Amino acid sequence: MLPPDALLASDGAGWTVKYRRVLEISSTMDLPSDVAVDDQGRIYILDGTAGLVRVFNSHGGPLFTLGGAGVLHQPLGIDVNRAGDVLVADSGNHRLALFPGGADNPRFFTLPPPAGGKPADPTDVHFAPDNNSFIVVDNDNHRILAVNEQGKLLWAQGCMGRNPGEFRFPFLLDIDREGNIFVVEVINTRVQVLLPDGTFKQFIGDWGIELGQFFRPKGIAVNEAGEVFVSDSYLGVVQIFDHTGEFLGVVADEYGTLKQFTTPVGMAVSGNHLFVVEMFTNRLLVLEKER
């Protein structure tokens, strides 16, 4: 829970952005971690303990599943493109899994470890804007990778550290329409932004419990307007920044009261809707921005 003297102690004071809850999905999931939404409004929730992608319609009705035991092992991150291809960071198997057109017949991509490093530990993956390559978080090796559709390494950025271009256990990521890469760094308690070629661009946020700061950031989503949403799994809040890193506000309910989530992790944004995975309550919340 949020410490009483911490973030938003001013009771909002103009910093809240109002959202109302429109849907909750809480089926048989066990520690879900991430969510993606396709152009038809279908919702893809990664149920990592079961090794399943659970797919729902826009009203929360179950449609089908992908993966399962023997296919995915402790997957953590997910993305879906306009063609309906589903891409999963299959962390426990040290690889990526691609389900073309959402069919349960995946292709696998084994990721190369760095020289002398640990096996690749993909915790998130996204289609690049060109849709011909994938951007991957390699958590244990503290780096970000780009690989093509054949699994060939295009570039790698990062090592363990706190300087620009360095990471300490990066976790989830998102990509804006220009191809800029937004990476959540859990231990460095910040978001690091890379240019499309992997070079450093900027930081967003730093450690703390004040407005615009993070205590345990986990999830990130960037909308079409370039607004950056960051979930904090310890403080239980979602903060919003513009593309330059300027703090814009904190997600609140329709009455302007700070919205406190329970272990919020992966997120997605589609139009005026914000999708937030709550890991320890085993549910997905869908919120709609108040106009």
C-alpha angles and dihedrals in degrees: 000000000000114000108247095235095045139077114008094007084150088069094243102308091192095315098103124099111203122234130166124211112246103167143017124194114194108153123144095313121145115204100334114197113185145015138204132186127208131212091267091057095253113152120222114198121187109224097190101181090057092039090234139132105215114203123202135178121246091272094054097259114146115249110170144316135240129208122359135171112347092021106058126023120194095333115187113177135044142184136177127200133210091270090058094251110153119214121194132189098226095198100175091053094044091234147087124256120207119194104195112220090352092290117147093241105096133194117216131217120196111210121224116241119225118261107285091359135121123273110283113276107199109195096167140009136184137185111253115237090258088058089221098094140038130229112214137190111221099196103184093046094046095232146109121232137196117205131176128232090275091054094252114150111247099177141338127207129190151030133199113300147080102257124102109290092021127103143192110210101327110203123180131011145187134194128220126220091268091055097253110152120226113198127187113221108200099189097035086048097221145089116252118204121207129190117243091268092055099256119135119270110166149315127250119205132342140219119308146078099257129098110299094015132107135219101179110356114191115156137043138186131176120204130211091268091057095252112150121219117198125187121210110206095197101042090039096224139118115220127195128217134175121244091270092056097257112149113246106173151292126273111258135174124264090276094055095255115141110265110228115197127193111244096330111199128154120028142181133195124211118173108308092342126101119198116202126185114213103200102194096043090048095228146110121227121203115202129187122211114242113240 
